[in-house]
Amino acid sequence: MTIADRKTAARRLTDAKRVIVKVGSSLLVDGEKGRLNRHWLESLVADVATFRKRGQDVILVSSGAIALGRRHLNLNAGKLRLEESQAAAAVGQIRLAHAYKELLDVHEITVAQILLTLGDTEQRRRYLNARGTLNTLLSLGSVPVINENDTVATAEIRYGDNDRLAARVAQMVGADCLVLLSDIDGLYTANPHEHPDAEFISRVLEISPAIEAMAGGVSSTMGSGGMQTKIAAAKIAVAAGCHLCIAKGAYQHPLKRIEEGARCTWFVPSSTPLATRKQWIAGTLKPAGAITVDEGAVRALAGGKSLLPAGVTRAVGRFDRGDTVSILGPDGTEVARGICAYSDGDAARIIGRKSIEIEKLLGFRGRDEIVHRDDLVLLKTV
């Protein structure tokens, strides 16, 4: 692939509305001294500021807390015990968050720290709360910096947690592009450190068993993720309609380099995040409940609008916030399906009322819509 071809491929990053960038420990922390690579981080933050000026949302998923913390606790080199990893993470996370805040402040960008586990992205209520927080932060112009909540892990720190976590976050927020900044420039047919004749792969359209077999073991002494975890992350991201890029991040301005045609591997999805989400909604085998709407609401939905409480006449079944429900027309025909923003009990209390009345009726300020248009798919032409 020529530089011109790579620049064309990099439009996936430039044109993305929402970008996730995963930063590995080996990039952030000097392996010999255990100190923050501050000049490199300054260049990354400058790239993030450029993205923000273009109107792109950016989330950073950053490793490095354990690597930073172990030096301050005088922990020996080599594999740490679980409790030592957790202690190092507790110390290092403070320094990591402070560094991001200090450097993003220079560009007048507000930074937010969020600690997550894979469980937070898989358990429905925690998933919804995390997604709501991230979407709100992004809408307010902040750059969330996410790390795994290592200090409360119940199992040993696993290989590649932040690779997979970054993919889960991309899936959660409907990101268009996920960049895994690594100590290697992409995927090869074999481990290039062991096989000098290994061929570079610039684009992957399908993650086949052959592609998975190309992944080697862990290559970095500082980080915990290898190519295998990056392939696992790619499978999650691509299934969610998100492009994923594996690129070498050790250079200054690593994101700018990708845009300028630096060699990297792109994993290409077959659909967009929104289309993938709506396919999932439409394919729900058994909706948790049903909402009946009036003719005015049916017409509004057909016109691409969200479902407001005023257009709802009845709620049937037991469902919680975040469950998929059927949306029925006045004659009982299912016209749409969507993810409900309220439980059946709360929905019953706001049926037929204006959105401005929700807080008074429920005692809290929820969403204006019972089902937002991004969480809704029409099942028939109306």
C-alpha positions in Angstrom: 0.0 0.0 0.0 1.4 3.4 -1.0 1.5 6.5 1.2 -1.3 7.9 -0.9 -3.4 4.8 -0.3 -2.6 5.0 3.5 -3.6 8.6 3.6 -6.9 7.7 1.9 -7.4 4.9 4.5 -6.7 7.4 7.3 -9.8 9.4 6.3 -11.6 6.9 8.5 -9.8 8.6 11.4 -10.1 12.2 10.1 -13.8 11.9 9.2 -14.8 10.0 12.4 -17.3 11.8 14.6 -16.2 9.9 17.7 -12.7 8.5 18.3 -11.4 6.2 21.0 -7.6 6.2 21.5 -6.0 3.4 23.6 -2.6 4.3 25.0 -0.3 1.5 26.2 2.0 1.5 29.2 5.2 1.1 27.1 4.4 4.4 25.4 3.6 6.4 28.5 6.3 5.2 30.8 10.0 4.9 30.4 10.8 1.2 31.0 14.2 1.8 32.6 13.4 4.7 34.8 9.7 4.2 35.4 9.0 7.8 34.6 6.3 9.4 32.5 7.3 10.1 28.9 6.1 13.7 29.2 7.3 15.0 25.8 5.6 12.2 24.0 2.4 12.7 26.0 2.5 16.4 25.2 2.5 15.5 21.5 -0.4 13.1 21.8 -2.4 15.7 23.7 -1.7 18.3 20.9 -3.2 15.8 18.4 -6.2 15.4 20.6 -6.6 19.1 20.7 -6.6 19.2 16.9 -9.3 16.6 16.8 -11.4 18.6 19.3 -11.0 21.8 17.2 -12.4 19.8 14.2 -15.4 19.0 16.3 -14.6 15.4 16.9 -15.4 13.7 20.2 -12.3 12.0 21.8 -12.0 9.4 24.6 -8.7 8.2 25.8 -8.3 4.7 27.3 -5.0 4.9 29.1 -2.8 2.3 30.7 0.2 3.3 32.7 -1.0 3.5 36.3 0.7 0.3 37.5 3.9 1.1 35.6 4.1 4.6 37.2 3.1 3.5 40.7 5.5 0.6 41.1 8.5 3.0 40.9 7.1 5.2 43.7 6.5 2.1 45.9 10.0 0.7 45.1 8.5 -2.5 43.8 11.0 -4.8 42.1 11.0 -5.5 38.4 9.1 -8.5 37.2 5.7 -9.9 37.7 3.8 -8.4 40.6 1.5 -10.1 43.0 -2.2 -9.1 42.7 -2.1 -6.9 45.9 1.1 -5.2 44.6 -0.5 -4.5 41.3 -3.5 -3.0 43.0 -1.3 -0.8 45.3 0.8 0.4 42.4 -2.4 1.2 40.4 -3.7 3.3 43.3 -0.5 5.3 43.5 0.1 5.6 39.8 -3.5 6.6 38.8 -3.1 9.9 40.7 0.0 10.8 38.8 -1.5 9.7 35.5 -4.7 11.7 35.9 -2.7 14.8 37.0 -0.5 14.6 33.9 -3.5 14.4 31.6 -5.2 17.3 33.4 -2.1 19.5 33.3 -1.4 19.0 29.6 -5.0 19.2 28.4 -5.4 22.4 30.5 -2.9 24.0 28.2 -5.4 23.6 25.3 -8.3 24.7 27.5 -9.8 21.2 27.4 -11.6 19.8 30.4 -10.5 16.3 31.3 -12.6 13.7 33.2 -11.3 10.6 34.9 -13.4 7.4 34.7 -12.3 4.1 36.2 -14.2 1.1 34.7 -14.0 -2.7 34.6 -15.1 -5.0 31.9 -18.1 -5.8 34.2 -19.2 -2.2 34.0 -19.6 -2.6 30.2 -21.4 -5.9 30.4 -23.9 -5.5 33.3 -26.9 -3.6 31.9 -27.6 -1.0 34.6 -23.9 -0.2 35.1 -23.5 -0.1 31.3 -26.3 2.4 31.0 -25.0 4.6 33.7 -21.5 4.6 32.3 -22.8 5.3 28.7 -24.9 8.1 30.0 -22.0 9.7 31.9 -19.7 9.4 28.9 -22.2 10.8 26.4 -22.9 13.7 28.8 -19.2 14.5 29.2 -18.7 14.4 25.5 -21.7 16.7 24.8 -20.1 19.2 27.3 -16.8 19.2 25.4 -14.8 17.1 27.9 -12.2 14.5 27.1 -12.8 11.4 29.3 -9.7 9.5 30.3 -10.6 5.9 31.1 -8.5 3.3 32.8 -9.4 -0.1 34.2 -10.3 0.0 37.9 -7.3 -2.2 38.8 -7.6 -1.5 42.6 -10.9 -3.4 42.9 -10.1 -6.3 40.6 -11.3 -9.6 41.9 -9.0 -11.6 39.7 -5.4 -11.1 38.7 -4.7 -8.2 36.2 -5.2 -10.0 32.9 -3.4 -9.5 29.6 -4.8 -6.8 27.4 -7.6 -5.6 29.7 -7.4 -2.1 28.3 -7.4 -3.3 24.7 -10.6 -5.1 25.2 -11.9 -2.3 27.5 -11.3 0.2 24.8 -13.3 -1.9 22.3 -16.1 -2.2 24.8 -16.1 1.6 25.3 -16.2 2.1 21.5 -19.2 -0.3 21.4 -20.8 1.5 24.3 -20.7 5.0 22.9 -21.1 4.2 19.2 -17.6 5.3 18.2 -16.7 5.4 14.5 -13.0 4.7 15.0 -10.8 3.0 17.6 -7.0 3.5 17.5 -4.7 1.1 19.5 -1.4 2.8 19.8 1.1 0.1 20.3 4.8 -0.7 20.1 4.3 -2.4 16.7 3.0 -0.8 13.5 0.3 -3.4 12.8 -0.5 -7.0 12.0 2.0 -9.3 10.3 1.6 -12.8 9.0 3.9 -13.9 11.8 5.8 -12.3 14.7 8.2 -10.0 12.9 10.7 -10.2 15.8 11.1 -13.9 15.2 10.4 -14.1 11.5 12.1 -11.3 9.5 10.3 -12.4 6.3 6.8 -11.9 7.9 4.5 -9.9 5.6 2.7 -6.8 6.8 -1.1 -6.7 6.5 -2.5 -3.2 5.9 -6.2 -4.1 5.8 -8.4 -6.8 7.3 -12.0 -7.1 6.0 -12.8 -10.3 7.9 -11.3 -11.6 11.1 -10.9 -15.3 10.0 -9.2 -18.1 11.9 -6.2 -17.5 9.7 -6.0 -13.9 10.9 -6.4 -14.9 14.5 -3.6 -17.5 14.0 -1.2 -14.7 13.0 -1.3 -13.1 16.4 1.7 -13.7 18.5 2.3 -13.5 22.3 3.0 -10.5 24.5 5.7 -8.3 22.9 6.2 -5.6 25.5 7.9 -5.7 28.9 6.0 -2.8 30.3 2.5 -3.5 29.0 0.3 -6.6 29.4 -1.3 -6.7 26.0 -0.1 -8.5 22.9 -1.4 -8.9 19.4 -3.9 -11.6 20.5 -5.7 -9.1 22.7 -5.7 -6.6 19.9 -7.4 -9.1 17.6 -9.9 -9.8 20.3 -10.5 -6.0 20.6 -10.9 -5.8 16.8 -13.6 -8.5 16.8 -15.6 -6.5 19.4 -15.1 -3.1 17.6 -15.9 -4.4 14.1 -19.0 -6.2 15.3 -20.2 -2.8 16.6 -19.5 -1.1 13.2 -16.3 0.7 14.4 -13.1 0.9 12.4 -10.1 -0.2 14.4 -6.5 0.8 13.7 -3.3 -0.7 15.1 -0.4 1.7 14.8 3.0 2.3 16.2 2.7 5.0 18.8 6.3 5.6 19.9 6.8 8.6 17.6 5.8 12.2 18.4 2.3 13.2 17.3 1.2 9.5 16.7 -2.3 10.4 15.6 -1.1 13.0 13.2 1.3 10.5 11.7 -1.6 8.1 11.0 -3.4 10.9 9.1 -0.2 11.6 7.1 0.0 8.0 5.9 2.1 6.2 8.5 1.9 2.4 8.1 -0.8 0.8 10.2 -3.4 -2.0 10.0 -7.0 -1.2 9.6 -9.8 -3.6 10.5 -12.9 -2.6 8.5 -16.5 -3.2 9.6 -19.3 -3.9 7.1 -21.7 -1.3 8.6 -21.8 1.9 10.7 -22.1 1.9 14.5 -25.7 3.3 14.2 -26.7 0.7 11.6 -25.2 -2.1 13.7 -27.1 -0.9 16.8 -30.4 -0.7 15.0 -29.9 -4.2 13.5 -29.4 -5.5 17.0 -32.5 -3.7 18.2 -34.6 -5.1 15.3 -33.3 -8.6 15.9 -34.3 -8.8 19.5 -36.1 -12.1 19.7 -38.4 -11.3 22.7 -39.0 -7.6 23.6 -39.4 -7.1 27.4 -42.7 -5.2 27.0 -44.8 -3.0 24.7 -45.8 0.6 24.4 -48.9 1.6 22.5 -48.8 5.0 20.8 -51.4 7.3 19.0 -51.6 8.1 15.3 -49.7 11.4 15.8 -46.8 9.5 17.4 -46.8 6.9 14.5 -46.5 9.8 12.0 -43.7 11.4 14.1 -41.7 8.1 14.2 -42.1 7.7 10.4 -40.7 11.2 10.0 -37.5 10.3 12.0 -38.6 11.7 15.4 -38.1 10.3 18.9 -41.0 8.9 20.9 -42.2 11.4 23.5 -44.4 10.6 26.5 -47.2 12.8 25.0 -47.7 10.3 22.2 -47.9 7.2 24.4 -51.3 5.8 25.4 -50.4 2.6 27.2 -47.4 0.5 28.6 -47.7 -3.3 28.8 -45.5 -5.8 30.5 -42.6 -5.5 32.9 -39.4 -3.8 31.7 -36.6 -1.8 33.1 -34.7 1.2 31.7 -32.5 -0.1 28.8 -34.8 -3.0 27.8 -36.0 -3.3 24.3 -39.8 -2.8 23.9 -42.2 -3.2 21.0 -43.9 0.0 19.9 -47.5 -0.6 18.8 -49.8 1.5 16.7 -53.5 2.2 17.8 -54.6 -1.0 16.0 -52.0 -3.1 17.9 -49.7 -3.6 15.0 -45.9 -3.4 15.9 -44.6 -0.4 14.0 -41.2 0.0 15.6 -38.9 -1.4 18.3 -36.6 0.5 20.6 -34.6 0.8 23.8 -36.8 2.4 26.5 -35.3 5.1 28.7 -37.8 4.3 31.5 -39.0 1.3 33.5 -42.6 0.2 33.0 -43.6 1.8 36.3 -42.1 5.2 35.5 -43.4 5.0 31.9 -46.9 4.5 33.2 -46.7 7.7 35.3 -45.6 9.9 32.4 -47.8 8.5 29.7 -49.6 11.3 27.8 -47.8 14.0 29.6 -45.4 16.7 28.3 -41.6 16.2 28.7 -41.3 19.3 30.9 -43.5 17.5 33.4 -41.3 14.5 33.8 -39.2 15.8 36.7 -42.3 16.8 38.7 -44.0 13.5 38.1 -41.0 11.2 38.8 -39.0 13.3 41.2 -35.9 13.2 39.0 -34.9 14.7 35.6 -34.8 11.9 33.1 -34.6 12.0 29.3 -37.2 14.0 27.4 -37.9 10.9 25.2 -39.3 7.6 26.2 -37.4 6.1 23.2 -34.8 8.2 21.5 -34.6 8.0 17.7 -31.1 6.6 17.8 -32.4 3.7 19.9 -35.4 3.1 17.6 -35.9 1.2 14.4 -39.1 1.2 12.2 -40.4 -2.3 11.4 -42.9 -1.3 8.7 -43.7 1.6 6.4 -46.3 3.9 7.9 
